[in-house]
């Protein structure tokens, strides 16, 4: 598996916790409910501001933030996408999960219907908190929201693979390969998923066919796969 792929889920220690007692559903956007999961971090470093009950003053601050942002770019969707982009930049280039969550929360205030909000929160839930169940839920919501990223299936499948759920990861990674035919990373992850479901021969076949961008970044992983699968 590619360690530098978008989610970087292998990095980071478990820093928070989610309480099983908090399994109630919460509405976060029109027609969208999510399981309430909270973590022992500052509220703006957790998805959906840790589902805190905001005071009147905090709500006023949120409204002021949105108003100031719209003065710069009078389009909520565009400003939200900018915040999402900054969140991914913090996550990918610096593995700064706290800043990433803050940016995704800002995007949520601006446009709670954007797929990238749930995609980003899924990355935070999986990579920082190792809460793969919540991440899976958020990935599935992201897939049905507006304008999902082409990398969504790749990230979702990779997370499930790391969570030890290769059978669920496999169809998502197959879709990721169709969505990104020139990207070696989801092809490599698919080969691992196939191996972990017990088909070493097909894993070897897939590994031998991997081409595309970032190929050099998965070469070490492919060498490991071929060793484990006893590829000829």
C-alpha positions, 0 to 999 in steps of 0.5 A: 500500500502506498504510504504517501497516498492521499489519506496517509492513514497509516500515520499518527497515533490514536489521539481521541476516542469515540463513545459508543454511548453516543450513537444517535443520529444528528441532522447536519444538512437537508436530508443528511444525518450522521452518527454523533461521534465525539473526540477528546480534542478541541471542538474545531479539530473534530468533524462537525465541531464535535457536535457541540451545542453552540451558544448564541455568541458562537453562532454569531461568530459563525455567521460573521465568518461566513459573511466575511468570506462571502465579501471576498468571493460571493459564492458559498460553494466556491469559498467552501471548495477553497477551504476544502483545498486548504484542508487537504493541503494541511493533511497531505503535505504536513499531516496536520490533522488539526488544521485540516479539520479546522478547514473542513469545519469552515467548509461545512459552515459555508456549504454543508452539501459539498461532498468534499466536507464529508470526504475530508471529515472521513480522512480526519476520522480515519487518520487521526482518530482511527475511527474507521467505522465513522470514516466509512459512514462519512465516505458513503455520504460523500459519494452521494453529495454534490461533486465528489472527487475522482479520488473518493473511491480510492481513498475509501477503498484504501481506508477499508483495506487498512481497517482489515476489510479487503472484501469491502475495499475491493469493489471500491478500488476497482471503481477507483482504477476505472476513475483514475486509469493513469494512477498506480496507487489504487491499482497497487491497493487493489492488488493487495485487496485481492491478495488479502481475499485469498487470490494470490494468483490474481494479485500477481497478475494485477501487480504485473500490470500496474503502470501510471503516475506515482509508480515509483512510489509503490514499487517497494509495496509491490515488491512486498506483495510479490514476496507475500503472494509468491509471484513468479 
